[in-house]
């Protein structure tokens, strides 16, 4: 009997991430629009699931649309400057009231435990308080921002203590001063400072945008702060994307390993980003999580797993673990989030000033992304560095790819003597050669 369920394969594939996230600290910003548009319940269920899986959660709660609604109801139009409103006493009274209402709403939802609900049997302790210290923005361009402020410091030791007790820490976009005042803060700035102070493993910013897109409309899966800077320069000060991207870049520069830009409009965005290899949004990271680098002994297992399907199909000559260990310094790999998804080797024949481009392989799920081109370019760079004047390759299946990359067909006689003597006539591999300019 076939009882196959589609989610089972996804669940199996997510197991490495379940293990990797356990005990990690995530700071998650949920903008107020998510709650205003009815997405709060689903996100709370996702937070509860993360909590049960052992993730230490700090949730920053945005309240901008709710405050706008309260101000409109009171007939108040706040002054705005540099993307921030001037929080005078009338504005601040609404900010404080809305923050309290939204905190109570979220705490109530996280306490829900009725049968037949996703939170049944889940007990979560939610703690908030004076955990963010603030200072006033002051007078800028001749405008007194009154009780609009910025983060001065985050009480990270207190937050760590609460997380260590198994609590979910909830932070509103408010800060407290040493003089006993309360200041209106930018929620993205609170999230960024909190993630930095805690040395969080992830900062997750849930807004309206699904991530960052290039001029052709393609989603950018991963960017460094330097790569994101031109996109940040195009945003309008104060809008959500500007605030989120600015926070993401600053967090990356200050040691937060990964910041994720996701859309709350996508019901599966949070879990899809955290429990799949490629995710669904844009990640800002100081160092790329897909990188081309020299192979190491620790990569042997990944190389064997990558090469085995191609060896089984006869596309590559089988390589033993011992051979890979012996030749490991000849290899370069593409690693993506801890998984070897591509490799190539350069075996040098110094007397003939030629090198063999061997074992070019890209995982089936990651073909079509010019990774083969990157591997070839790196092998050519290495070959030139070693003073080689030509590359050769032996192939039975992919001659056209080599032709497209500047190789020409040659004869066995064109191979270096040592390689000519070990040529496998039974395979009848084509001999291809490329001169290195």
Secondary structure, DSSP 8 states (H G I E B T S, - for coil): -----HHHHHHHHHHHHHHHHTT-EEEEEE-HHHHHTT-HHHHHHHHHHHHHTT-EEEEEE--HHHHHHHHHHTT----EETTEE-B-HHHHHHHHHHHHHHHHHHHHHHT---TTSTTTT----EE-SS-EEEEE--EETTEE-BTBEEEEEE-HHHHHHHHHTT-EEEEESEEE-TTS-EEE--HHHHHHHHHHHHT-SEEEEEESS-SEE-TTS-EE-EE-HHHHHHHHHHS-TTSHHHHHHHHHHHHHHTT-SEEEEEETTSTTHHHHHHSSSS-SSEEE-SS-SEEEEE--GGGHHHHHHHHHHHHHTTSS----HHHHHHHGGGEEEEEETTEEEEEEEEEEEGGGTEEEEEEEEE-GGGTTSSHHHHHHHHHHHHHHHTT--EEEEEESS-HHHHHHTT-EEE-GGGS-HHHHHT--TTTT-EEEEEE--
